[in-house]
Amino acid sequence: MGFIKECFEDHDGTFTEKLKGVGFTANQAQQFLPETASGILCFIQNTGTDKIIKILLSDDPSQLLSSLNVDAIGKKLEMNFAQVTSGLEAIAPVMSQVFSQKSNLLVETAASLAWTSPEELSSSVKNFLV
C-alpha cells in the first residue's frame, strides 16, 4: 500500500476531527479527504523525485499542501479558497507527524536505489508513496 493512501486511511478519524474543529461538517470532511489525497497523488505523479523527497523530509507538509491546486479542490467540492486552505492547514500537523515517522523508510527506499537510473529511482519512490 502506498504511503499517501495509508496515511489517509490510517488517520481518517483524526483528520476528520481536525476538519470539524475548523468548521467542516462530517459530510464535507468525507468529501475533502479523498479529494486532498487525490491532489497529493497527482502532484507526486507529476513532480520530480528529488523535489518530492525534499518536501517529505522537510517535516513541513505545508510545502506539499501548498503545491495542491486549492482552486480546483474548492470548485469540485463547492468550497471557497479560505475553507479549503483552512482544511489543509488543519490536517498539516497530523501529516507532519506521519511524515516524520515514515521518513526513514523513504530515505531507505531512495538509498537502496542510489545506483539505479533516474527513471528507476523515480518509479520506485513514487510507487512507495502512491
C-alpha positions in Angstrom: 0.0 0.0 0.0 1.3 3.4 -0.9 2.4 5.8 1.9 -0.2 8.6 1.0 -3.1 6.1 0.7 -2.0 4.5 4.0 -1.7 7.9 5.7 -5.2 9.0 4.7 -6.8 5.6 5.6 -5.0 5.2 8.9 -5.6 8.7 10.1 -9.1 9.3 8.6 -10.7 9.8 12.1 -8.0 12.2 13.2 -8.2 14.2 10.0 -12.0 14.3 10.3 -11.8 15.6 13.8 -9.3 18.3 12.8 -11.5 19.4 10.0 -14.6 19.5 12.2 -12.5 21.7 14.5 -12.3 24.3 11.7 -15.9 24.2 10.8 -16.3 21.3 8.4 -19.3 19.1 8.7 -18.7 15.3 8.8 -20.0 15.1 5.2 -17.7 17.9 4.0 -14.7 16.1 5.7 -15.6 12.8 4.0 -15.5 14.6 0.6 -12.5 16.7 1.4 -10.1 14.0 2.5 -10.2 11.8 -0.7 -10.0 14.9 -2.9 -6.9 16.1 -1.0 -5.3 12.7 -1.2 -6.1 12.6 -4.9 -4.5 16.0 -5.3 -1.4 14.9 -3.5 -1.1 11.8 -5.6 -1.5 13.8 -8.8 1.3 16.2 -7.5 3.5 13.2 -6.8 2.9 11.7 -10.3 3.8 15.0 -12.0 6.8 16.1 -9.9 10.5 15.1 -9.9 11.6 12.6 -7.3 14.2 15.0 -5.8 11.6 17.6 -5.1 9.2 15.0 -3.6 11.9 13.7 -1.3 12.9 17.2 -0.2 9.3 18.1 0.6 8.6 14.9 2.5 11.8 15.0 4.5 11.3 18.7 5.5 8.8 17.8 8.2 6.7 20.6 6.8 3.7 19.2 4.9 2.6 22.8 4.2 5.1 22.7 1.3 3.3 19.7 -0.1 -0.1 21.0 0.7 0.7 24.4 -0.9 1.6 22.6 -4.1 -2.1 21.4 -4.4 -4.5 23.2 -6.7 -6.7 24.8 -4.0 -9.0 26.3 -6.5 -9.6 23.0 -8.3 -10.4 21.3 -5.0 -12.7 24.1 -3.9 -14.5 24.1 -7.2 -15.0 20.3 -7.2 -16.2 20.4 -3.6 -18.1 23.7 -3.9 -15.9 25.2 -1.2 -14.3 28.6 -1.2 -10.5 29.2 -1.2 -10.5 30.0 2.5 -12.3 26.9 3.6 -10.0 24.6 1.5 -7.0 26.4 2.9 -8.2 26.1 6.5 -8.8 22.4 5.9 -5.3 21.8 4.6 -3.9 23.8 7.5 -5.9 21.7 9.9 -4.6 18.3 8.7 -1.0 19.6 8.2 0.2 18.8 11.8 -1.0 15.2 11.6 0.6 14.8 8.2 3.8 16.2 9.6 3.9 13.7 12.4 3.2 10.8 9.9 5.9 12.1 7.5 8.5 12.2 10.3 7.6 8.6 11.3 7.9 7.3 7.8 10.8 9.5 6.5 13.4 6.8 7.3 11.5 4.3 5.1 11.5 6.9 2.2 15.3 7.5 2.7 15.9 3.8 2.7 13.9 3.3 -0.4 15.8 6.0 -2.2 19.2 5.0 -0.9 18.7 1.3 -1.9 18.2 2.6 -5.4 21.1 5.0 -5.4 22.9 3.2 -8.2 19.9 2.8 -10.5 18.8 5.0 -13.3 16.9 8.2 -12.6 13.8 6.6 -14.1 14.0 3.6 -11.9 14.6 5.7 -8.8 11.7 7.9 -9.7 9.4 5.0 -10.3 10.4 3.2 -7.1 10.0 6.3 -4.9 6.6 7.2 -6.5 5.5 3.6 -6.0 6.4 3.8 -2.3 4.3 7.0 -2.0 1.4 6.1 -4.2 
